[in-house]
């Protein structure tokens, strides 16, 4: 594969370390991206490209929904919400032609 998109940053970091032990260069040979935006992913080399989740907003919305459920009990929960993340452009993804 040319790129791995991992479900979390820890998996991406472990994958990068394993591939580097096998002699692969990140991102020259294989690109890796994560999800979470954990601090260590922005420190290690190469810095991991990752989608940083807004945990403060997620916690606030979850608390508001929980309080609403306690105050106004429902038999079904169909509320859905989306919290946008922020892309941290590290150095673990090779530059694409459209980025030039």
MODA-V182263 format. One record per pair of residues at least 12 apart in sequence whose ideal C-beta (glycine too) atoms are under 10 Angstrom apart, sorted by the first residue. I is the first residue (numbers start at 1). J is the second residue. If there is no record, write none. Layout:
i=I j=J
i=I j=J
//
This chain:
i=1 j=30
i=1 j=31
i=2 j=27
i=2 j=29
i=2 j=30
i=2 j=31
i=2 j=94
i=3 j=27
i=3 j=30
i=3 j=31
i=3 j=32
i=3 j=33
i=3 j=49
i=3 j=92
i=3 j=93
i=3 j=94
i=3 j=96
i=4 j=16
i=4 j=19
i=4 j=26
i=4 j=30
i=4 j=31
i=4 j=32
i=4 j=33
i=4 j=34
i=4 j=92
i=5 j=31
i=5 j=32
i=5 j=33
i=5 j=34
i=5 j=35
i=5 j=49
i=5 j=51
i=5 j=93
i=6 j=32
i=6 j=33
i=6 j=34
i=6 j=35
i=6 j=36
i=6 j=48
i=6 j=50
i=7 j=34
i=7 j=35
i=7 j=36
i=8 j=34
i=8 j=35
i=8 j=36
i=8 j=38
i=8 j=41
i=8 j=50
i=8 j=53
i=9 j=33
i=9 j=34
i=9 j=35
i=9 j=36
i=9 j=37
i=9 j=38
i=9 j=39
i=9 j=40
i=9 j=41
i=9 j=42
i=9 j=44
i=9 j=48
i=9 j=50
i=9 j=51
i=9 j=52
i=9 j=88
i=10 j=34
i=10 j=36
i=10 j=38
i=10 j=40
i=10 j=41
i=11 j=32
i=11 j=34
i=11 j=35
i=11 j=36
i=12 j=26
i=12 j=32
i=12 j=33
i=12 j=34
i=12 j=35
i=12 j=36
i=12 j=38
i=12 j=41
i=12 j=48
i=12 j=49
i=12 j=50
i=12 j=90
i=12 j=92
i=13 j=32
i=13 j=34
i=13 j=38
i=13 j=40
i=13 j=41
i=13 j=44
i=13 j=48
i=13 j=50
i=13 j=92
i=15 j=30
i=15 j=32
i=15 j=34
i=15 j=92
i=16 j=30
i=16 j=32
i=16 j=34
i=16 j=41
i=16 j=44
i=16 j=45
i=16 j=46
i=16 j=48
i=16 j=92
i=17 j=44
i=19 j=32
i=20 j=46
i=25 j=46
i=26 j=45
i=26 j=46
i=26 j=48
i=26 j=90
i=26 j=91
i=26 j=92
i=26 j=93
i=26 j=94
i=27 j=46
i=27 j=49
i=27 j=90
i=27 j=91
i=27 j=92
i=27 j=93
i=27 j=94
i=27 j=95
i=28 j=46
i=28 j=94
i=29 j=94
i=30 j=92
i=30 j=93
i=30 j=94
i=31 j=49
i=31 j=92
i=31 j=93
i=31 j=94
i=31 j=95
i=31 j=96
i=32 j=46
i=32 j=48
i=32 j=49
i=32 j=50
i=32 j=90
i=32 j=92
i=32 j=93
i=33 j=48
i=33 j=49
i=33 j=50
i=33 j=51
i=33 j=87
i=33 j=88
i=33 j=89
i=33 j=90
i=33 j=92
i=33 j=93
i=34 j=48
i=34 j=49
i=34 j=50
i=34 j=51
i=34 j=52
i=34 j=88
i=34 j=90
i=34 j=92
i=35 j=50
i=35 j=51
i=35 j=52
i=35 j=53
i=35 j=85
i=36 j=48
i=36 j=50
i=36 j=51
i=36 j=52
i=36 j=53
i=36 j=55
i=36 j=85
i=37 j=50
i=37 j=51
i=37 j=52
i=37 j=53
i=37 j=54
i=37 j=55
i=37 j=85
i=37 j=86
i=37 j=87
i=37 j=88
i=38 j=50
i=38 j=52
i=38 j=53
i=41 j=88
i=41 j=90
i=41 j=92
i=42 j=88
i=42 j=90
i=44 j=90
i=44 j=92
i=45 j=90
i=45 j=91
i=45 j=92
i=46 j=90
i=46 j=91
i=46 j=92
i=46 j=93
i=47 j=88
i=47 j=89
i=47 j=90
i=47 j=91
i=47 j=92
i=48 j=88
i=48 j=90
i=48 j=91
i=48 j=92
i=48 j=93
i=49 j=87
i=49 j=88
i=49 j=89
i=49 j=90
i=49 j=91
i=49 j=92
i=49 j=93
i=49 j=94
i=50 j=85
i=50 j=86
i=50 j=87
i=50 j=88
i=50 j=89
i=50 j=90
i=50 j=92
i=50 j=93
i=51 j=84
i=51 j=85
i=51 j=86
i=51 j=87
i=51 j=88
i=52 j=85
i=52 j=86
i=52 j=87
i=52 j=88
i=53 j=83
i=53 j=84
i=53 j=85
i=53 j=86
i=54 j=83
i=54 j=84
i=54 j=85
i=54 j=86
i=55 j=83
i=56 j=83
i=57 j=81
i=57 j=83
i=57 j=84
i=57 j=85
i=58 j=81
i=58 j=83
i=59 j=83
i=60 j=83
i=61 j=79
i=61 j=81
i=61 j=82
i=61 j=83
i=62 j=81
i=62 j=83
i=64 j=81
i=65 j=77
i=65 j=79
i=65 j=81
//
